[in-house]
Amino acid sequence: MVNLYITATKYIQLILIVLYTYCNFRYLTIPDEDDADPLCYWQFRIILLVHFLMNLTVYLKTGEISAVIFYLIQLLFFAIYVFVSKRIYRNINRLLLNNTVFFMAYGLIMLERLDMSKAIKQFIIMVGAAALTLVIPYIIDKVWDLVRWKYVFAAVGILMQGIVLIIGATSYGAKMSISIGGFTFQASELVKITFILAVSGMLSCAESFRDIVYTSLVAGLHMLVLVLCKDLGSALIFFVAYLVILYIATNNWLYLALGNLGMGLAAVFSYFAFSHVRTRVFAWIDPWADIDNKGYQITQSLFAIGTGGFVGLGLFQGLPNKIPIVEKDFIISAISEEMGAITAICITLVCLGCFMQMMVIATYMKDSFYKYVAVGLAIEYIVQVFLTIGGAIKFIPSTGVTLPFVSYGGSSLVSAFIVFAIIQALYIIQGNEDEFDEYEIAEDEQDFGTDIISPKDIFSDVGPGYRGNNVSVEDL
């Protein structure tokens, strides 16, 4: 009977996640947010239903009453998190809010299946991170001019990575974490945010080629320390994000071409300079040649994905624990084996939907600093997703990065919460400003008793640079 339920749930879950993914992209096509709200309500209901079905499977397979209690606590957390977020911030982006809960739900489901103790630990960090980052939009609203702190952000980022270089713990060939009093955190996950804030601030204030060079040196110093720590996955994320911001800030194709050339040369250098990079490249090119050693992790990942097929074997029906570090770098392989390749593809598409929404928010930002911040964080997010999933399916060599919100890891989880909170802050603040502008126009119309035509309306058809009869928009 239990196996019959698992089989039925497998197909129901697939239908639900496909519907959720459809709603995700349908939301992006609706210009009026009020018209899109019903889709968000349906999305949240789908999340809760999938979460219930999967947790019931966990209980039926384990028979532990603690699994039921843990499910109820998660359910309460999701409900409170969404309610409080919408209550505090009226203009919050509900698509990103739903997707945050979506990723957390799937991540916890897989961790419960893999290791209940790690799932509980992840959930505790999740609650703390959610509570702390809930105030970020309020803080950014009050300290709107964050560009003043650009040099502080740069100094903090370089200092943190410098500490890792000196006293950091080595894991899988790279220095990535610091242990203090039994608490371990990966500094590069937090430096990702300070790095974007620093270079965005510098580029938004750049007035000459000299400023561009200086900013590039600061960015290069960040990456140099990461390379010295042998944390090449993070260095690649930083580099791509900076390159995109630099191109947007300067609109110079030469920087983009030189950046791509430099990235290629850096990849060749890394191959010859670091033994663990050669091992990963070897495992990527031909993992079957050394299936019991260098190629073991990637071959087990491919076996899991192939065994699961499109619909999956069902929760607890596969062998995801055969994959080393499955709960971190290869969580998507475990999902694919037991929940199906369709589920893994839908999760990837939802990640892509988050990136698209972040880029849309960036286009709405009037201030160049915050536009660059939104773009930089969006690029970091999608590159990390690409590296994680690409490494798991053998599309690229494994880089040892995690899937935001889904993979196990406190530092990655906190970093993901901060990134989404900053993006939400920009969206909320811009929405508040738009509402205020509309309110002022309505008041003016009421005072004059007629519709007021703004200078922007007059020249909306001819562009902001138009000057007719020697009268500019600014003159009006």
BADREN-752692 format. One line per 3 residues: number of its first residue (from 1); their letters; for each residue x, y, z of C-alpha. Coordinates in steps of 0.02 Angstrom, whole numbers, padded with zeros to 5 digits. Layout:
BEGIN
NUM = A = X/Y/Z ~ ...
***
This chain:
BEGIN
1 = MVN = 00000/00000/00000 ~ 00142/00120/00042 ~ 00229/00086/-00123
4 = LYI = 00064/00116/-00214 ~ 00047/00284/-00127 ~ 00226/00330/-00172
7 = TAT = 00194/00287/-00354 ~ 00034/00390/-00359 ~ 00117/00536/-00270
10 = KYI = 00259/00532/-00394 ~ 00142/00571/-00538 ~ 00036/00696/-00442
13 = QLI = 00194/00790/-00392 ~ 00250/00798/-00573 ~ 00085/00874/-00629
16 = LIV = 00089/01000/-00488 ~ 00267/01058/-00519 ~ 00233/01078/-00705
19 = LYT = 00083/01187/-00661 ~ 00189/01287/-00539 ~ 00322/01316/-00672
22 = YCN = 00189/01370/-00797 ~ 00121/01496/-00671 ~ 00298/01560/-00644
25 = FRY = 00321/01607/-00826 ~ 00140/01659/-00853 ~ 00166/01786/-00714
28 = LTI = 00309/01866/-00811 ~ 00196/01896/-00962 ~ 00060/01990/-00866
31 = PDE = 00097/02178/-00859 ~ -00026/02219/-00719 ~ 00030/02146/-00553
34 = DDA = -00148/02145/-00485 ~ -00200/02032/-00629 ~ -00055/01915/-00590
37 = DPL = -00094/01897/-00404 ~ -00214/01748/-00427 ~ -00070/01651/-00505
40 = CYW = 00033/01682/-00347 ~ -00107/01617/-00237 ~ -00116/01458/-00340
43 = QFR = 00073/01440/-00335 ~ 00075/01445/-00146 ~ -00064/01316/-00135
46 = IIL = 00033/01202/-00252 ~ 00188/01218/-00142 ~ 00091/01171/00013
49 = LVH = 00008/01022/-00072 ~ 00173/00952/-00138 ~ 00253/00982/00032
52 = FLM = 00112/00885/00116 ~ 00116/00738/-00005 ~ 00305/00718/00006
55 = NLT = 00310/00733/00195 ~ 00173/00603/00210 ~ 00287/00488/00110
58 = VYL = 00429/00524/00232 ~ 00316/00476/00377 ~ 00252/00318/00294
61 = KTG = 00428/00259/00255 ~ 00508/00304/00422 ~ 00360/00280/00539
64 = EIS = 00433/00418/00650 ~ 00308/00536/00735 ~ 00449/00663/00738
67 = AVI = 00432/00675/00548 ~ 00251/00733/00570 ~ 00300/00860/00701
70 = FYL = 00440/00925/00590 ~ 00318/00941/00445 ~ 00195/01042/00549
73 = IQL = 00333/01158/00607 ~ 00388/01185/00427 ~ 00209/01219/00374
76 = LFF = 00189/01348/00512 ~ 00353/01431/00461 ~ 00306/01443/00277
79 = AIY = 00135/01517/00319 ~ 00207/01645/00442 ~ 00350/01692/00326
82 = VFV = 00235/01729/00179 ~ 00103/01817/00286 ~ 00227/01928/00379
85 = SKR = 00323/01970/00220 ~ 00165/02027/00130 ~ 00100/02115/00287
88 = IYR = 00258/02217/00316 ~ 00296/02254/00133 ~ 00140/02288/00033
91 = NIN = 00237/02301/-00131 ~ 00339/02143/-00110 ~ 00370/02039/-00266
94 = RLL = 00259/01889/-00237 ~ 00338/01784/-00373 ~ 00510/01790/-00291
97 = LNN = 00428/01762/-00122 ~ 00338/01606/-00183 ~ 00495/01541/-00269
100 = TVF = 00593/01561/-00108 ~ 00468/01450/-00018 ~ 00465/01330/-00166
103 = FMA = 00654/01304/-00159 ~ 00655/01287/00030 ~ 00516/01157/00025
106 = YGL = 00603/01047/-00104 ~ 00770/01066/-00017 ~ 00699/01012/00150
109 = IML = 00605/00865/00072 ~ 00764/00796/-00005 ~ 00867/00826/00152
112 = ERL = 00736/00735/00257 ~ 00752/00589/00139 ~ 00944/00593/00140
115 = DMS = 00982/00639/00322 ~ 00849/00698/00445 ~ 00978/00776/00563
118 = KAI = 01046/00885/00423 ~ 00869/00934/00374 ~ 00834/00993/00551
121 = KQF = 00997/01090/00558 ~ 00961/01169/00389 ~ 00786/01218/00446
124 = IIM = 00851/01303/00603 ~ 00971/01407/00500 ~ 00830/01440/00377
127 = VGA = 00716/01513/00510 ~ 00855/01623/00580 ~ 00908/01685/00408
130 = AAL = 00727/01722/00358 ~ 00698/01823/00516 ~ 00859/01922/00499
133 = TLV = 00843/01961/00314 ~ 00663/02015/00333 ~ 00726/02184/00394
136 = IPY = 00845/02211/00247 ~ 00716/02302/00137 ~ 00677/02418/00284
139 = IID = 00862/02452/00316 ~ 00900/02487/00133 ~ 00749/02603/00125
142 = KVW = 00816/02703/00273 ~ 00998/02700/00216 ~ 00956/02720/00032
145 = DLV = 01124/02797/-00015 ~ 01228/02638/00008 ~ 01348/02695/-00129
148 = RWK = 01439/02798/00004 ~ 01498/02636/00083 ~ 01576/02563/-00074
151 = YVF = 01754/02567/-00008 ~ 01699/02492/00157 ~ 01616/02348/00064
154 = AAV = 01775/02321/-00037 ~ 01887/02322/00117 ~ 01773/02203/00213
157 = GIL = 01767/02080/00068 ~ 01955/02076/00041 ~ 01988/02065/00228
160 = MQG = 01869/01918/00251 ~ 01946/01822/00107 ~ 02120/01865/00173
163 = IVL = 02075/01787/00340 ~ 02017/01630/00250 ~ 02182/01624/00155
166 = IIG = 02280/01632/00318 ~ 02181/01525/00440 ~ 02046/01445/00331
169 = ATS = 02011/01259/00334 ~ 02053/01161/00176 ~ 01911/01058/00103
172 = YGA = 01922/00959/-00059 ~ 02080/01051/-00112 ~ 02020/01229/-00075
175 = KMS = 02019/01347/00073 ~ 01839/01403/00087 ~ 01782/01408/00268
178 = ISI = 01827/01477/00439 ~ 01789/01387/00602 ~ 01761/01492/00758
181 = GGF = 01700/01411/00919 ~ 01632/01260/00828 ~ 01537/01370/00705
184 = TFQ = 01595/01354/00523 ~ 01549/01473/00384 ~ 01606/01499/00205
187 = ASE = 01665/01679/00189 ~ 01650/01687/-00001 ~ 01461/01668/00013
190 = LVK = 01450/01833/00107 ~ 01588/01917/00007 ~ 01480/01887/-00148
193 = ITF = 01363/02022/-00084 ~ 01495/02147/-00024 ~ 01589/02123/-00189
196 = ILA = 01438/02173/-00294 ~ 01399/02322/-00182 ~ 01581/02380/-00194
199 = VSG = 01607/02367/-00382 ~ 01432/02433/-00420 ~ 01467/02586/-00313
202 = MLS = 01635/02617/-00396 ~ 01570/02596/-00574 ~ 01418/02706/-00541
205 = CAE = 01537/02846/-00489 ~ 01667/02814/-00625 ~ 01701/02966/-00734
208 = SFR = 01859/02915/-00826 ~ 01960/02768/-00887 ~ 02067/02785/-00732
211 = DIV = 01916/02749/-00623 ~ 01878/02594/-00726 ~ 02057/02532/-00702
214 = YTS = 02050/02565/-00515 ~ 01885/02471/-00498 ~ 01954/02326/-00600
217 = LVA = 02105/02316/-00485 ~ 01992/02306/-00332 ~ 01887/02170/-00417
220 = GLH = 02046/02080/-00472 ~ 02112/02081/-00294 ~ 01954/01994/-00235
223 = MLV = 01976/01860/-00366 ~ 02164/01842/-00337 ~ 02135/01800/-00154
226 = LVL = 02002/01673/-00205 ~ 02124/01594/-00328 ~ 02258/01585/-00192
229 = CKD = 02128/01498/-00084 ~ 02097/01382/-00234 ~ 01912/01426/-00225
232 = LGS = 01899/01436/-00413 ~ 01710/01411/-00422 ~ 01680/01570/-00323
235 = ALI = 01815/01663/-00421 ~ 01724/01619/-00583 ~ 01558/01683/-00514
238 = FFV = 01639/01846/-00460 ~ 01725/01869/-00628 ~ 01571/01842/-00736
241 = AYL = 01466/01958/-00626 ~ 01596/02096/-00635 ~ 01618/02076/-00822
244 = VIL = 01431/02096/-00853 ~ 01417/02248/-00738 ~ 01570/02327/-00822
247 = YIA = 01494/02303/-00993 ~ 01327/02376/-00941 ~ 01412/02525/-00857
250 = TNN = 01525/02565/-01006 ~ 01433/02488/-01155 ~ 01605/02443/-01222
253 = WLY = 01618/02277/-01316 ~ 01807/02281/-01298 ~ 01796/02249/-01111
256 = LAL = 01681/02102/-01143 ~ 01800/02027/-01272 ~ 01954/02051/-01163
259 = GNL = 01861/01979/-01014 ~ 01815/01821/-01108 ~ 01993/01804/-01171
262 = GMG = 02058/01825/-00993 ~ 01934/01696/-00929 ~ 01997/01570/-01057
265 = LAA = 02179/01601/-01011 ~ 02137/01588/-00826 ~ 02054/01419/-00856
268 = VFS = 02211/01354/-00943 ~ 02320/01421/-00802 ~ 02210/01340/-00669
271 = YFA = 02222/01173/-00757 ~ 02412/01171/-00751 ~ 02428/01256/-00581
274 = FSH = 02306/01156/-00473 ~ 02301/00968/-00461 ~ 02119/00962/-00401
277 = VRT = 02068/01057/-00558 ~ 02155/00928/-00667 ~ 02065/00792/-00571
280 = RVF = 01896/00872/-00603 ~ 01934/00901/-00787 ~ 01988/00719/-00804
283 = AWI = 01827/00663/-00719 ~ 01729/00774/-00838 ~ 01813/00715/-00998
286 = DPW = 01812/00528/-00962 ~ 01745/00479/-00791 ~ 01726/00297/-00847
289 = ADI = 01914/00278/-00863 ~ 01933/00286/-00673 ~ 01758/00248/-00614
292 = DNK = 01814/00187/-00441 ~ 01916/00342/-00400 ~ 01921/00508/-00493
295 = GYQ = 01763/00477/-00592 ~ 01661/00398/-00452 ~ 01561/00551/-00402
298 = ITQ = 01508/00605/-00576 ~ 01471/00428/-00635 ~ 01360/00398/-00483
301 = SLF = 01271/00561/-00524 ~ 01242/00506/-00703 ~ 01184/00335/-00645
304 = AIG = 01058/00419/-00529 ~ 00991/00535/-00664 ~ 00980/00394/-00791
307 = TGG = 00897/00275/-00669 ~ 00765/00403/-00621 ~ 00714/00439/-00799
310 = FVG = 00583/00572/-00834 ~ 00463/00529/-00692 ~ 00582/00464/-00558
313 = LGL = 00581/00310/-00449 ~ 00483/00391/-00308 ~ 00542/00457/-00140
316 = FQG = 00645/00327/-00043 ~ 00649/00213/-00196 ~ 00821/00261/-00260
319 = LPN = 01000/00260/-00196 ~ 01050/00445/-00193 ~ 01167/00420/-00045
322 = KIP = 01284/00327/-00163 ~ 01337/00498/-00230 ~ 01474/00578/-00123
325 = IVE = 01423/00749/-00051 ~ 01252/00724/-00129 ~ 01167/00846/-00011
328 = KDF = 01277/00990/-00071 ~ 01350/00988/-00246 ~ 01238/00851/-00319
331 = IIS = 01069/00882/-00239 ~ 00991/00901/-00412 ~ 01048/00724/-00455
334 = AIS = 00958/00655/-00301 ~ 00801/00751/-00349 ~ 00812/00686/-00527
337 = EEM = 00830/00505/-00471 ~ 00681/00500/-00353 ~ 00569/00641/-00416
340 = GAI = 00612/00631/-00600 ~ 00705/00729/-00732 ~ 00547/00829/-00764
343 = TAI = 00552/00891/-00584 ~ 00737/00934/-00601 ~ 00703/01027/-00764
346 = CIT = 00559/01123/-00684 ~ 00668/01174/-00536 ~ 00799/01235/-00661
349 = LVC = 00665/01333/-00755 ~ 00603/01413/-00594 ~ 00783/01467/-00559
352 = LGC = 00785/01543/-00733 ~ 00620/01629/-00695 ~ 00696/01706/-00538
355 = FMQ = 00842/01771/-00643 ~ 00725/01846/-00772 ~ 00623/01932/-00636
358 = MMV = 00783/02002/-00558 ~ 00838/02072/-00726 ~ 00666/02150/-00753
361 = IAT = 00682/02233/-00582 ~ 00854/02297/-00633 ~ 00780/02382/-00787
364 = YMK = 00656/02475/-00676 ~ 00791/02549/-00565 ~ 00824/02732/-00602
367 = DSF = 00982/02745/-00499 ~ 01133/02670/-00589 ~ 01209/02601/-00428
370 = YKY = 01056/02498/-00384 ~ 01034/02446/-00565 ~ 01211/02374/-00562
373 = VAV = 01178/02292/-00394 ~ 01023/02205/-00459 ~ 01112/02147/-00617
376 = GLA = 01265/02088/-00521 ~ 01166/01987/-00395 ~ 01059/01913/-00534
379 = IEY = 01213/01859/-00632 ~ 01294/01783/-00477 ~ 01135/01687/-00443
382 = IVQ = 01111/01615/-00617 ~ 01296/01574/-00640 ~ 01294/01478/-00476
385 = VFL = 01140/01383/-00533 ~ 01225/01345/-00700 ~ 01386/01284/-00617
388 = TIG = 01292/01172/-00495 ~ 01173/01091/-00619 ~ 01300/01090/-00761
391 = GAI = 01426/00998/-00652 ~ 01297/00870/-00595 ~ 01246/00823/-00773
394 = KFI = 01427/00824/-00839 ~ 01396/00975/-00950 ~ 01546/01062/-00870
397 = PST = 01678/01007/-00742 ~ 01616/01007/-00563 ~ 01656/01168/-00471
400 = GVT = 01596/01127/-00296 ~ 01462/01260/-00281 ~ 01288/01234/-00209
403 = LPF = 01112/01260/-00275 ~ 01039/01413/-00185 ~ 00906/01372/-00052
406 = VSY = 00902/01188/-00104 ~ 01074/01119/-00061 ~ 01132/01088/00116
409 = GGS = 01244/01223/00189 ~ 01213/01365/00310 ~ 01326/01493/00225
412 = SLV = 01248/01463/00056 ~ 01074/01474/00130 ~ 01107/01639/00220
415 = SAF = 01188/01711/00064 ~ 01038/01663/-00043 ~ 00919/01744/00081
418 = IVF = 01021/01905/00078 ~ 01027/01910/-00112 ~ 00839/01887/-00128
421 = AII = 00808/02013/00012 ~ 00912/02147/-00074 ~ 00821/02117/-00239
424 = QAL = 00655/02125/-00147 ~ 00711/02287/-00063 ~ 00745/02369/-00231
427 = YII = 00577/02310/-00299 ~ 00483/02370/-00144 ~ 00567/02541/-00140
430 = QGN = 00538/02570/-00325 ~ 00356/02518/-00304 ~ 00335/02639/-00158
433 = EDE = 00410/02780/-00261 ~ 00294/02743/-00407 ~ 00144/02745/-00291
436 = FDE = 00200/02911/-00217 ~ 00220/02987/-00391 ~ 00046/02929/-00440
439 = YEI = -00024/03000/-00278 ~ 00056/03170/-00310 ~ -00011/03176/-00488
442 = AED = -00185/03132/-00426 ~ -00176/03269/-00294 ~ -00122/03397/-00424
445 = EQD = -00264/03347/-00537 ~ -00386/03366/-00394 ~ -00316/03539/-00347
448 = FGT = -00326/03607/-00524 ~ -00488/03520/-00565 ~ -00419/03452/-00727
451 = DII = -00297/03328/-00794 ~ -00118/03388/-00789 ~ -00004/03345/-00933
454 = SPK = 00172/03320/-00871 ~ 00328/03365/-00972 ~ 00365/03180/-00980
457 = DIF = 00197/03150/-01066 ~ 00230/03289/-01191 ~ 00394/03216/-01250
460 = SDV = 00356/03031/-01221 ~ 00338/03001/-01408 ~ 00497/03089/-01463
463 = GPG = 00619/03032/-01329 ~ 00708/03115/-01183 ~ 00838/03198/-01294
466 = YRG = 00712/03294/-01401 ~ 00715/03484/-01399 ~ 00579/03575/-01492
469 = NNV = 00561/03764/-01510 ~ 00715/03777/-01397 ~ 00615/03715/-01247
472 = SVE = 00678/03561/-01155 ~ 00595/03448/-01031 ~ 00707/03520/-00897
475 = DL = 00652/03698/-00942 ~ 00472/03651/-00918
***
